[in-house]
Amino acid sequence: MSCSVKQRIPREAAMSEAGSVPGSFHVMAKPAGPACNLRCEYCFYLEKDALFPEVEEYRMSDEVLEAYIRQNYESQDPSIPEYLFAWQGGEPTLLGIDFFRRAVELERKYCPAGKKFSNTLQTNGILLDDEWCEFLARNDFLVGLSLDGPREIHDRYRVDRGGNPTFDRVMKALRTLQKHGTEFNILACVNRESSERPLDVYRFFRENGARFIQFIPIVERLPGKGAEDLGLELALPPSLGGEDPGVELTLPPSLDAEKAASTVTPWSVEPAAYGAFLNAIFDEWVRKDVGEMFVMTFEWSLTAYMGMPAAACFFATRCGTGVILEHNGDVYSCDHFMYPAYRLGNILEDDLGAMVRSEKQIEFGALKETALPRYCTECEVLAACRGACPKHRFVMSPYGEPGLNYLCEGYKDYFTHIKPYLHAMAKLYMEDRPISEIMDQTIIVIPKAGSEEHWTGKA
């Protein structure tokens, strides 16, 4: 397929039945917690500083660091060939290079014989210089660089603490990564404004040598009483199927579509616009750039169409195998559920594997499937979207059921639009031919949209 081995995207562990226990899992470590040198207006993590004492030092201690690395090796399925260590924030580079030098030393120290390990680092790029990029390249880090597109799009929301634009500094980081041959991907957030300019965004990345891109839809809601009581500025996630095990908060019910649209933040992408954004980029990519540009949403869609395991949690049947490790050792169910009700324990007091495989966490992950509304279970693209991210499932379905994804309209439009092309690409793959041949439409006959009744999840 067109997927690149450079993409160290963790696969969700298969959990085919309720109560299934994952053998392997993914931990996203936040060594600087919510601390950041930027103040991006749409960021959902900056507000998490309200959950820690005001005197909190947002720096992972050596004790927590070592416990994490050791337990990550000890708790995973021993049959996996490579162990992944993912670093995010906040802004992890605030800790300095020496912190990551120590992390690599510990990774080497505890790595089982005959196994490999790798690292990913998500960063806004502000602090990346020659020293950083040389270190990251030499130690085979895959860097995720946050960049939303051309200057006017990027600077609309991605500003520093003083409200100043950051585009030039991030572009300097991109050039420095390229200079040192550091592997990198682009993480581009799709907000209300950028969704209106899909080809400007896509062509900007292509023209600047960014070949691997992940588009993330920005969806946040205005706070309710539960969030305000915690000192938060954005809404809590919706509950699925009633109260989750161990949840101490009363979470808001799902809303009808019209009311939901009025409760999202002004920067949140609108459902139809998100689908149109993906479709416009896909149409250009499938005609010009297959095999040259790698858009993760397209890659994941093809694997879903061919019935392969989901490479992204939000398109997996169930979730719950991707947890968060905060700077102080606390472990949470998910990056988007980092709230007191979803705390699983602390790595200095509890076993990492036991937390991930706890009944509370397994039930949390299972609800992604078991709480799907009938509108979803009857949908022709269910095999593709699987209800998408539970955090965004706060809309009432046309049947009057709670739990429909806010972006449903956009996802349905996108998956319906690309299905004929995925059918042709899957056929190429099964015939052991380059998928890039789809760009030669004299060779590939694209079936008409709707020629198959449902996404079956099989080629």
DRENPA-849833 format. One record per residue (C-alpha): chain; residue number from 0; x, y, z; residue in one letter. Coordinates in nm, 2 decimals. Example, Ala and Ser with C-alpha at 12.3 -4.5 7.8 and 13.67 -1.06 7.14 Angstrom:
<nodes>
{node A; 0; {1.23; -0.45; 0.78}; A}
{node A; 1; {1.37; -0.11; 0.71}; S}
</nodes>
This chain:
<nodes>
{node A; 0; {0.00; 0.00; 0.00}; M}
{node A; 1; {0.11; 0.36; 0.00}; S}
{node A; 2; {0.16; 0.36; 0.38}; C}
{node A; 3; {0.51; 0.44; 0.48}; S}
{node A; 4; {0.71; 0.25; 0.73}; V}
{node A; 5; {0.83; 0.59; 0.86}; K}
{node A; 6; {0.48; 0.64; 1.01}; Q}
{node A; 7; {0.51; 0.51; 1.36}; R}
{node A; 8; {0.14; 0.53; 1.43}; I}
{node A; 9; {0.05; 0.29; 1.71}; P}
{node A; 10; {-0.22; 0.03; 1.63}; R}
{node A; 11; {-0.50; -0.02; 1.87}; E}
{node A; 12; {-0.49; -0.36; 2.03}; A}
{node A; 13; {-0.76; -0.58; 1.90}; A}
{node A; 14; {-1.06; -0.60; 2.14}; M}
{node A; 15; {-1.32; -0.80; 1.96}; S}
{node A; 16; {-1.55; -0.88; 2.26}; E}
{node A; 17; {-1.67; -0.70; 2.56}; A}
{node A; 18; {-1.42; -0.75; 2.84}; G}
{node A; 19; {-1.13; -0.84; 2.61}; S}
{node A; 20; {-0.79; -0.77; 2.76}; V}
{node A; 21; {-0.54; -0.59; 2.53}; P}
{node A; 22; {-0.19; -0.75; 2.51}; G}
{node A; 23; {-0.02; -0.44; 2.39}; S}
{node A; 24; {-0.11; -0.08; 2.44}; F}
{node A; 25; {0.02; 0.27; 2.37}; H}
{node A; 26; {0.12; 0.53; 2.63}; V}
{node A; 27; {0.15; 0.90; 2.54}; M}
{node A; 28; {0.37; 1.07; 2.80}; A}
{node A; 29; {0.34; 1.44; 2.88}; K}
{node A; 30; {0.67; 1.51; 3.06}; P}
{node A; 31; {0.59; 1.89; 3.08}; A}
{node A; 32; {0.22; 1.84; 3.15}; G}
{node A; 33; {0.01; 2.13; 3.02}; P}
{node A; 34; {0.30; 2.37; 3.03}; A}
{node A; 35; {0.36; 2.54; 2.69}; C}
{node A; 36; {0.54; 2.83; 2.54}; N}
{node A; 37; {0.24; 2.90; 2.31}; L}
{node A; 38; {-0.12; 3.00; 2.38}; R}
{node A; 39; {-0.30; 2.85; 2.09}; C}
{node A; 40; {-0.66; 2.97; 2.12}; E}
{node A; 41; {-0.81; 2.63; 2.03}; Y}
{node A; 42; {-0.58; 2.41; 2.25}; C}
{node A; 43; {-0.78; 2.17; 2.47}; F}
{node A; 44; {-0.49; 2.09; 2.70}; Y}
{node A; 45; {-0.37; 2.43; 2.84}; L}
{node A; 46; {-0.67; 2.44; 3.07}; E}
{node A; 47; {-0.56; 2.12; 3.24}; K}
{node A; 48; {-0.33; 2.33; 3.46}; D}
{node A; 49; {-0.65; 2.40; 3.66}; A}
{node A; 50; {-0.64; 2.03; 3.77}; L}
{node A; 51; {-0.30; 2.07; 3.94}; F}
{node A; 52; {-0.19; 2.28; 4.24}; P}
{node A; 53; {-0.09; 2.63; 4.16}; E}
{node A; 54; {0.27; 2.56; 4.28}; V}
{node A; 55; {0.30; 2.26; 4.06}; E}
{node A; 56; {0.63; 2.22; 3.87}; E}
{node A; 57; {0.54; 2.08; 3.53}; Y}
{node A; 58; {0.85; 1.86; 3.50}; R}
{node A; 59; {0.86; 1.48; 3.50}; M}
{node A; 60; {1.09; 1.36; 3.77}; S}
{node A; 61; {1.37; 1.11; 3.70}; D}
{node A; 62; {1.18; 0.87; 3.93}; E}
{node A; 63; {0.86; 0.89; 3.72}; V}
{node A; 64; {1.06; 0.87; 3.39}; L}
{node A; 65; {1.24; 0.56; 3.49}; E}
{node A; 66; {0.93; 0.39; 3.62}; A}
{node A; 67; {0.75; 0.47; 3.30}; Y}
{node A; 68; {1.02; 0.33; 3.07}; I}
{node A; 69; {1.08; 0.02; 3.28}; R}
{node A; 70; {0.71; -0.06; 3.31}; Q}
{node A; 71; {0.64; 0.01; 2.95}; N}
{node A; 72; {0.88; -0.27; 2.86}; Y}
{node A; 73; {0.75; -0.50; 3.14}; E}
{node A; 74; {0.38; -0.45; 3.07}; S}
{node A; 75; {0.36; -0.49; 2.70}; Q}
{node A; 76; {0.30; -0.82; 2.51}; D}
{node A; 77; {0.65; -0.97; 2.49}; P}
{node A; 78; {0.59; -1.08; 2.13}; S}
{node A; 79; {0.59; -0.72; 1.99}; I}
{node A; 80; {0.91; -0.65; 1.79}; P}
{node A; 81; {0.94; -0.29; 1.88}; E}
{node A; 82; {0.85; -0.07; 2.18}; Y}
{node A; 83; {0.73; 0.29; 2.12}; L}
{node A; 84; {0.78; 0.58; 2.35}; F}
{node A; 85; {0.57; 0.88; 2.26}; A}
{node A; 86; {0.63; 1.23; 2.40}; W}
{node A; 87; {0.37; 1.51; 2.38}; Q}
{node A; 88; {0.25; 1.81; 2.58}; G}
{node A; 89; {0.20; 2.09; 2.64}; G}
{node A; 90; {0.54; 2.14; 2.49}; E}
{node A; 91; {0.79; 1.86; 2.57}; P}
{node A; 92; {1.09; 2.05; 2.45}; T}
{node A; 93; {1.06; 2.29; 2.74}; L}
{node A; 94; {1.24; 2.02; 2.95}; L}
{node A; 95; {1.55; 2.05; 2.74}; G}
{node A; 96; {1.77; 1.80; 2.54}; I}
{node A; 97; {1.92; 1.65; 2.86}; D}
{node A; 98; {1.59; 1.51; 2.97}; F}
{node A; 99; {1.56; 1.32; 2.64}; F}
{node A; 100; {1.92; 1.21; 2.65}; R}
{node A; 101; {1.83; 1.05; 2.99}; R}
{node A; 102; {1.52; 0.90; 2.84}; A}
{node A; 103; {1.72; 0.73; 2.56}; V}
{node A; 104; {1.97; 0.60; 2.81}; E}
{node A; 105; {1.70; 0.44; 3.02}; L}
{node A; 106; {1.53; 0.30; 2.71}; E}
{node A; 107; {1.86; 0.13; 2.62}; R}
{node A; 108; {1.91; 0.01; 2.97}; K}
{node A; 109; {1.58; -0.17; 3.01}; Y}
{node A; 110; {1.52; -0.27; 2.64}; C}
{node A; 111; {1.48; -0.66; 2.63}; P}
{node A; 112; {1.75; -0.84; 2.44}; A}
{node A; 113; {1.68; -0.87; 2.07}; G}
{node A; 114; {1.41; -0.60; 2.08}; K}
{node A; 115; {1.40; -0.25; 1.94}; K}
{node A; 116; {1.26; 0.08; 2.06}; F}
{node A; 117; {1.17; 0.40; 1.90}; S}
{node A; 118; {1.05; 0.75; 1.99}; N}
{node A; 119; {0.81; 1.01; 1.87}; T}
{node A; 120; {0.80; 1.37; 1.97}; L}
{node A; 121; {0.51; 1.61; 1.91}; Q}
{node A; 122; {0.62; 1.97; 1.92}; T}
{node A; 123; {0.52; 2.32; 1.82}; N}
{node A; 124; {0.88; 2.36; 1.69}; G}
{node A; 125; {0.95; 2.69; 1.86}; I}
{node A; 126; {1.26; 2.56; 2.04}; L}
{node A; 127; {1.40; 2.34; 1.77}; L}
{node A; 128; {1.75; 2.45; 1.66}; D}
{node A; 129; {2.05; 2.27; 1.51}; D}
{node A; 130; {2.14; 2.10; 1.84}; E}
{node A; 131; {1.79; 1.97; 1.89}; W}
{node A; 132; {1.75; 1.85; 1.53}; C}
{node A; 133; {2.08; 1.68; 1.53}; E}
{node A; 134; {2.00; 1.50; 1.85}; F}
{node A; 135; {1.66; 1.39; 1.72}; L}
{node A; 136; {1.80; 1.27; 1.39}; A}
{node A; 137; {2.09; 1.08; 1.55}; R}
{node A; 138; {1.85; 0.90; 1.79}; N}
{node A; 139; {1.60; 0.82; 1.52}; D}
{node A; 140; {1.31; 1.03; 1.67}; F}
{node A; 141; {1.01; 1.08; 1.45}; L}
{node A; 142; {0.90; 1.44; 1.50}; V}
{node A; 143; {0.54; 1.56; 1.47}; G}
{node A; 144; {0.55; 1.93; 1.39}; L}
{node A; 145; {0.24; 2.13; 1.45}; S}
{node A; 146; {0.18; 2.36; 1.15}; L}
{node A; 147; {-0.17; 2.45; 1.03}; D}
{node A; 148; {-0.09; 2.58; 0.68}; G}
{node A; 149; {0.01; 2.91; 0.52}; P}
{node A; 150; {0.09; 3.21; 0.73}; R}
{node A; 151; {-0.25; 3.36; 0.76}; E}
{node A; 152; {-0.41; 3.03; 0.85}; I}
{node A; 153; {-0.14; 2.92; 1.09}; H}
{node A; 154; {-0.12; 3.25; 1.27}; D}
{node A; 155; {-0.50; 3.28; 1.31}; R}
{node A; 156; {-0.49; 3.07; 1.63}; Y}
{node A; 157; {-0.13; 2.96; 1.69}; R}
{node A; 158; {0.02; 3.25; 1.88}; V}
{node A; 159; {0.27; 3.28; 2.17}; D}
{node A; 160; {0.20; 3.39; 2.52}; R}
{node A; 161; {0.22; 3.76; 2.41}; G}
{node A; 162; {-0.03; 3.70; 2.13}; G}
{node A; 163; {0.24; 3.72; 1.86}; N}
{node A; 164; {0.24; 3.51; 1.54}; P}
{node A; 165; {0.45; 3.20; 1.53}; T}
{node A; 166; {0.46; 3.10; 1.16}; F}
{node A; 167; {0.81; 3.22; 1.08}; D}
{node A; 168; {0.95; 3.04; 1.38}; R}
{node A; 169; {0.78; 2.71; 1.29}; V}
{node A; 170; {0.89; 2.74; 0.93}; M}
{node A; 171; {1.25; 2.79; 1.06}; K}
{node A; 172; {1.20; 2.46; 1.26}; A}
{node A; 173; {1.08; 2.28; 0.95}; L}
{node A; 174; {1.38; 2.39; 0.75}; R}
{node A; 175; {1.61; 2.29; 1.03}; T}
{node A; 176; {1.45; 1.94; 1.05}; L}
{node A; 177; {1.50; 1.91; 0.67}; Q}
{node A; 178; {1.86; 2.03; 0.70}; K}
{node A; 179; {1.95; 1.75; 0.95}; H}
{node A; 180; {1.74; 1.48; 0.78}; G}
{node A; 181; {1.52; 1.44; 1.08}; T}
{node A; 182; {1.21; 1.24; 1.01}; E}
{node A; 183; {0.90; 1.45; 1.06}; F}
{node A; 184; {0.53; 1.45; 1.00}; N}
{node A; 185; {0.30; 1.75; 0.99}; I}
{node A; 186; {0.01; 1.77; 1.24}; L}
{node A; 187; {-0.24; 2.02; 1.10}; A}
{node A; 188; {-0.54; 2.12; 1.30}; C}
{node A; 189; {-0.85; 2.19; 1.09}; V}
{node A; 190; {-1.06; 2.47; 1.23}; N}
{node A; 191; {-1.36; 2.67; 1.11}; R}
{node A; 192; {-1.14; 2.91; 0.90}; E}
{node A; 193; {-0.89; 2.66; 0.76}; S}
{node A; 194; {-1.17; 2.42; 0.65}; S}
{node A; 195; {-1.27; 2.67; 0.39}; E}
{node A; 196; {-0.93; 2.66; 0.22}; R}
{node A; 197; {-0.84; 2.29; 0.18}; P}
{node A; 198; {-0.63; 2.31; -0.14}; L}
{node A; 199; {-0.44; 2.62; -0.01}; D}
{node A; 200; {-0.35; 2.41; 0.30}; V}
{node A; 201; {-0.26; 2.09; 0.11}; Y}
{node A; 202; {-0.06; 2.26; -0.16}; R}
{node A; 203; {0.13; 2.47; 0.09}; F}
{node A; 204; {0.25; 2.15; 0.26}; F}
{node A; 205; {0.34; 1.99; -0.07}; R}
{node A; 206; {0.53; 2.29; -0.19}; E}
{node A; 207; {0.73; 2.30; 0.13}; N}
{node A; 208; {0.85; 1.94; 0.12}; G}
{node A; 209; {0.61; 1.80; 0.39}; A}
{node A; 210; {0.52; 1.46; 0.26}; R}
{node A; 211; {0.35; 1.31; 0.57}; F}
{node A; 212; {0.04; 1.49; 0.70}; I}
{node A; 213; {-0.22; 1.43; 0.96}; Q}
{node A; 214; {-0.53; 1.64; 0.97}; F}
{node A; 215; {-0.70; 1.68; 1.31}; I}
{node A; 216; {-1.05; 1.83; 1.33}; P}
{node A; 217; {-1.09; 2.09; 1.61}; I}
{node A; 218; {-1.41; 2.03; 1.80}; V}
{node A; 219; {-1.47; 2.18; 2.14}; E}
{node A; 220; {-1.78; 2.29; 2.33}; R}
{node A; 221; {-1.85; 2.58; 2.57}; L}
{node A; 222; {-1.83; 2.48; 2.94}; P}
{node A; 223; {-2.12; 2.36; 3.15}; G}
{node A; 224; {-2.14; 2.36; 3.53}; K}
{node A; 225; {-1.93; 2.04; 3.57}; G}
{node A; 226; {-1.64; 2.20; 3.38}; A}
{node A; 227; {-1.68; 2.53; 3.55}; E}
{node A; 228; {-1.67; 2.36; 3.89}; D}
{node A; 229; {-1.33; 2.22; 3.79}; L}
{node A; 230; {-1.21; 2.56; 3.68}; G}
{node A; 231; {-1.21; 2.45; 3.31}; L}
{node A; 232; {-1.29; 2.67; 3.01}; E}
{node A; 233; {-1.41; 2.39; 2.78}; L}
{node A; 234; {-1.69; 2.13; 2.82}; A}
{node A; 235; {-1.64; 1.79; 2.97}; L}
{node A; 236; {-1.67; 1.50; 2.73}; P}
{node A; 237; {-2.01; 1.34; 2.70}; P}
{node A; 238; {-2.10; 1.01; 2.87}; S}
{node A; 239; {-2.17; 0.71; 2.66}; L}
{node A; 240; {-2.43; 0.46; 2.76}; G}
{node A; 241; {-2.49; 0.62; 3.09}; G}
{node A; 242; {-2.23; 0.67; 3.36}; E}
{node A; 243; {-1.89; 0.51; 3.29}; D}
{node A; 244; {-1.75; 0.28; 3.56}; P}
{node A; 245; {-1.60; 0.48; 3.84}; G}
{node A; 246; {-1.71; 0.82; 3.70}; V}
{node A; 247; {-1.78; 1.06; 3.98}; E}
{node A; 248; {-1.91; 1.34; 3.76}; L}
{node A; 249; {-2.25; 1.40; 3.61}; T}
{node A; 250; {-2.17; 1.44; 3.25}; L}
{node A; 251; {-2.40; 1.63; 3.01}; P}
{node A; 252; {-2.65; 1.45; 2.79}; P}
{node A; 253; {-2.63; 1.45; 2.41}; S}
{node A; 254; {-2.79; 1.74; 2.23}; L}
{node A; 255; {-2.99; 1.76; 1.92}; D}
{node A; 256; {-2.79; 1.88; 1.61}; A}
{node A; 257; {-2.92; 2.23; 1.61}; E}
{node A; 258; {-2.84; 2.29; 1.98}; K}
{node A; 259; {-2.51; 2.11; 1.95}; A}
{node A; 260; {-2.40; 2.36; 1.68}; A}
{node A; 261; {-2.48; 2.65; 1.91}; S}
{node A; 262; {-2.27; 2.51; 2.19}; T}
{node A; 263; {-1.94; 2.45; 2.01}; V}
{node A; 264; {-1.67; 2.71; 2.02}; T}
{node A; 265; {-1.64; 2.96; 1.74}; P}
{node A; 266; {-1.32; 2.79; 1.61}; W}
{node A; 267; {-1.47; 2.44; 1.59}; S}
{node A; 268; {-1.49; 2.30; 1.24}; V}
{node A; 269; {-1.84; 2.25; 1.11}; E}
{node A; 270; {-1.94; 1.89; 1.01}; P}
{node A; 271; {-2.02; 1.95; 0.64}; A}
{node A; 272; {-1.72; 2.17; 0.60}; A}
{node A; 273; {-1.49; 1.90; 0.74}; Y}
{node A; 274; {-1.62; 1.64; 0.49}; G}
{node A; 275; {-1.58; 1.89; 0.21}; A}
{node A; 276; {-1.22; 1.97; 0.32}; F}
{node A; 277; {-1.12; 1.61; 0.31}; L}
{node A; 278; {-1.29; 1.55; -0.02}; N}
{node A; 279; {-1.13; 1.84; -0.19}; A}
{node A; 280; {-0.78; 1.73; -0.08}; I}
{node A; 281; {-0.85; 1.36; -0.16}; F}
{node A; 282; {-0.96; 1.45; -0.52}; D}
{node A; 283; {-0.63; 1.63; -0.58}; E}
{node A; 284; {-0.42; 1.37; -0.41}; W}
{node A; 285; {-0.57; 1.07; -0.59}; V}
{node A; 286; {-0.51; 1.23; -0.93}; R}
{node A; 287; {-0.16; 1.37; -0.86}; K}
{node A; 288; {0.02; 1.26; -0.55}; D}
{node A; 289; {-0.04; 0.89; -0.46}; V}
{node A; 290; {0.29; 0.75; -0.35}; G}
{node A; 291; {0.44; 1.09; -0.31}; E}
{node A; 292; {0.22; 1.25; -0.04}; M}
{node A; 293; {0.10; 1.06; 0.25}; F}
{node A; 294; {-0.22; 1.19; 0.42}; V}
{node A; 295; {-0.29; 0.97; 0.72}; M}
{node A; 296; {-0.67; 1.00; 0.70}; T}
{node A; 297; {-0.65; 0.85; 0.35}; F}
{node A; 298; {-0.41; 0.58; 0.46}; E}
{node A; 299; {-0.64; 0.48; 0.75}; W}
{node A; 300; {-0.94; 0.48; 0.53}; S}
{node A; 301; {-0.78; 0.24; 0.29}; L}
{node A; 302; {-0.68; 0.00; 0.56}; T}
{node A; 303; {-1.04; 0.01; 0.70}; A}
{node A; 304; {-1.18; -0.06; 0.35}; Y}
{node A; 305; {-0.96; -0.36; 0.32}; M}
{node A; 306; {-1.06; -0.50; 0.66}; G}
{node A; 307; {-0.73; -0.44; 0.83}; M}
{node A; 308; {-0.69; -0.34; 1.19}; P}
{node A; 309; {-0.74; 0.03; 1.25}; A}
{node A; 310; {-0.43; 0.24; 1.28}; A}
{node A; 311; {-0.60; 0.52; 1.46}; A}
{node A; 312; {-0.80; 0.49; 1.78}; C}
{node A; 313; {-1.09; 0.71; 1.66}; F}
{node A; 314; {-1.15; 0.47; 1.36}; F}
{node A; 315; {-1.11; 0.15; 1.57}; A}
{node A; 316; {-1.41; -0.06; 1.68}; T}
{node A; 317; {-1.31; 0.00; 2.04}; R}
{node A; 318; {-1.06; 0.22; 2.21}; C}
{node A; 319; {-0.91; 0.22; 2.56}; G}
{node A; 320; {-0.56; 0.10; 2.47}; T}
{node A; 321; {-0.41; 0.44; 2.43}; G}
{node A; 322; {-0.35; 0.60; 2.77}; V}
{node A; 323; {-0.19; 0.92; 2.90}; I}
{node A; 324; {0.09; 0.95; 3.14}; L}
{node A; 325; {0.11; 1.29; 3.31}; E}
{node A; 326; {0.43; 1.45; 3.43}; H}
{node A; 327; {0.35; 1.35; 3.79}; N}
{node A; 328; {0.30; 0.99; 3.71}; G}
{node A; 329; {-0.08; 1.00; 3.69}; D}
{node A; 330; {-0.23; 0.77; 3.42}; V}
{node A; 331; {-0.56; 0.86; 3.25}; Y}
{node A; 332; {-0.79; 0.67; 3.01}; S}
{node A; 333; {-0.72; 0.89; 2.71}; C}
{node A; 334; {-0.57; 1.22; 2.59}; D}
{node A; 335; {-0.93; 1.36; 2.54}; H}
{node A; 336; {-1.05; 1.23; 2.87}; F}
{node A; 337; {-0.79; 1.37; 3.10}; M}
{node A; 338; {-1.03; 1.45; 3.39}; Y}
{node A; 339; {-1.04; 1.33; 3.75}; P}
{node A; 340; {-1.31; 1.08; 3.67}; A}
{node A; 341; {-1.09; 0.90; 3.42}; Y}
{node A; 342; {-0.77; 0.88; 3.63}; R}
{node A; 343; {-0.66; 0.52; 3.65}; L}
{node A; 344; {-0.38; 0.55; 3.91}; G}
{node A; 345; {-0.02; 0.66; 3.94}; N}
{node A; 346; {0.27; 0.48; 3.79}; I}
{node A; 347; {0.47; 0.52; 4.12}; L}
{node A; 348; {0.20; 0.34; 4.31}; E}
{node A; 349; {0.02; 0.12; 4.06}; D}
{node A; 350; {0.13; -0.12; 3.78}; D}
{node A; 351; {0.10; 0.03; 3.44}; L}
{node A; 352; {-0.02; -0.29; 3.27}; G}
{node A; 353; {-0.28; -0.35; 3.55}; A}
{node A; 354; {-0.42; 0.00; 3.50}; M}
{node A; 355; {-0.46; -0.04; 3.12}; V}
{node A; 356; {-0.61; -0.38; 3.17}; R}
{node A; 357; {-0.84; -0.28; 3.46}; S}
{node A; 358; {-1.21; -0.34; 3.44}; E}
{node A; 359; {-1.27; 0.04; 3.45}; K}
{node A; 360; {-1.05; 0.09; 3.14}; Q}
{node A; 361; {-1.18; -0.20; 2.95}; I}
{node A; 362; {-1.54; -0.08; 3.00}; E}
{node A; 363; {-1.43; 0.27; 2.89}; F}
{node A; 364; {-1.29; 0.13; 2.57}; G}
{node A; 365; {-1.59; -0.10; 2.51}; A}
{node A; 366; {-1.84; 0.18; 2.53}; L}
{node A; 367; {-1.71; 0.32; 2.20}; K}
{node A; 368; {-1.88; 0.02; 2.03}; E}
{node A; 369; {-2.16; -0.08; 2.27}; T}
{node A; 370; {-2.30; 0.27; 2.31}; A}
{node A; 371; {-2.33; 0.33; 1.94}; L}
{node A; 372; {-2.68; 0.46; 1.85}; P}
{node A; 373; {-2.89; 0.25; 1.61}; R}
{node A; 374; {-2.84; 0.53; 1.35}; Y}
{node A; 375; {-2.47; 0.43; 1.35}; C}
{node A; 376; {-2.52; 0.05; 1.35}; T}
{node A; 377; {-2.74; 0.08; 1.04}; E}
{node A; 378; {-2.51; 0.32; 0.86}; C}
{node A; 379; {-2.34; 0.21; 0.54}; E}
{node A; 380; {-2.00; 0.36; 0.64}; V}
{node A; 381; {-1.99; 0.21; 0.99}; L}
{node A; 382; {-1.70; -0.01; 0.90}; A}
{node A; 383; {-1.50; 0.30; 0.81}; A}
{node A; 384; {-1.58; 0.55; 1.09}; C}
{node A; 385; {-1.69; 0.32; 1.38}; R}
{node A; 386; {-1.86; 0.62; 1.54}; G}
{node A; 387; {-1.53; 0.81; 1.55}; A}
{node A; 388; {-1.39; 0.98; 1.87}; C}
{node A; 389; {-1.62; 0.94; 2.17}; P}
{node A; 390; {-1.53; 1.29; 2.28}; K}
{node A; 391; {-1.73; 1.42; 1.98}; H}
{node A; 392; {-2.03; 1.20; 2.03}; R}
{node A; 393; {-2.26; 1.46; 2.19}; F}
{node A; 394; {-2.54; 1.49; 1.92}; V}
{node A; 395; {-2.88; 1.33; 1.92}; M}
{node A; 396; {-2.94; 1.10; 1.62}; S}
{node A; 397; {-3.24; 1.14; 1.39}; P}
{node A; 398; {-3.40; 0.85; 1.58}; Y}
{node A; 399; {-3.38; 1.05; 1.90}; G}
{node A; 400; {-3.09; 0.85; 2.05}; E}
{node A; 401; {-2.79; 1.01; 2.23}; P}
{node A; 402; {-2.43; 0.95; 2.12}; G}
{node A; 403; {-2.41; 1.05; 1.76}; L}
{node A; 404; {-2.08; 1.21; 1.65}; N}
{node A; 405; {-2.09; 1.58; 1.59}; Y}
{node A; 406; {-1.89; 1.53; 1.27}; L}
{node A; 407; {-2.12; 1.25; 1.14}; C}
{node A; 408; {-2.24; 1.44; 0.84}; E}
{node A; 409; {-1.88; 1.52; 0.73}; G}
{node A; 410; {-1.75; 1.17; 0.78}; Y}
{node A; 411; {-2.04; 1.01; 0.60}; K}
{node A; 412; {-1.99; 1.24; 0.30}; D}
{node A; 413; {-1.62; 1.18; 0.30}; Y}
{node A; 414; {-1.63; 0.80; 0.32}; F}
{node A; 415; {-1.91; 0.78; 0.06}; T}
{node A; 416; {-1.72; 1.00; -0.17}; H}
{node A; 417; {-1.39; 0.80; -0.16}; I}
{node A; 418; {-1.53; 0.45; -0.16}; K}
{node A; 419; {-1.51; 0.39; -0.54}; P}
{node A; 420; {-1.14; 0.50; -0.54}; Y}
{node A; 421; {-1.06; 0.28; -0.24}; L}
{node A; 422; {-1.22; -0.01; -0.42}; H}
{node A; 423; {-0.99; 0.05; -0.71}; A}
{node A; 424; {-0.68; 0.09; -0.49}; M}
{node A; 425; {-0.76; -0.23; -0.30}; A}
{node A; 426; {-0.79; -0.41; -0.63}; K}
{node A; 427; {-0.45; -0.29; -0.73}; L}
{node A; 428; {-0.30; -0.39; -0.40}; Y}
{node A; 429; {-0.45; -0.74; -0.43}; M}
{node A; 430; {-0.30; -0.77; -0.77}; E}
{node A; 431; {0.04; -0.67; -0.63}; D}
{node A; 432; {0.04; -0.36; -0.85}; R}
{node A; 433; {0.15; -0.01; -0.73}; P}
{node A; 434; {-0.14; 0.18; -0.59}; I}
{node A; 435; {-0.01; 0.49; -0.76}; S}
{node A; 436; {-0.15; 0.34; -1.09}; E}
{node A; 437; {-0.48; 0.47; -0.98}; I}
{node A; 438; {-0.36; 0.81; -1.11}; M}
{node A; 439; {-0.37; 0.66; -1.47}; D}
{node A; 440; {-0.74; 0.64; -1.53}; Q}
{node A; 441; {-0.68; 0.47; -1.86}; T}
{node A; 442; {-0.57; 0.17; -1.66}; I}
{node A; 443; {-0.81; 0.18; -1.37}; I}
{node A; 444; {-1.18; 0.18; -1.41}; V}
{node A; 445; {-1.34; 0.36; -1.11}; I}
{node A; 446; {-1.68; 0.21; -1.02}; P}
{node A; 447; {-1.96; 0.45; -0.98}; K}
{node A; 448; {-2.04; 0.59; -0.63}; A}
{node A; 449; {-2.30; 0.37; -0.46}; G}
{node A; 450; {-2.22; 0.07; -0.67}; S}
{node A; 451; {-2.18; -0.13; -0.35}; E}
{node A; 452; {-2.45; -0.11; -0.09}; E}
{node A; 453; {-2.23; -0.09; 0.22}; H}
{node A; 454; {-1.87; -0.05; 0.34}; W}
{node A; 455; {-1.80; -0.41; 0.42}; T}
{node A; 456; {-1.46; -0.36; 0.57}; G}
{node A; 457; {-1.32; -0.60; 0.30}; K}
{node A; 458; {-1.16; -0.55; -0.03}; A}
</nodes>
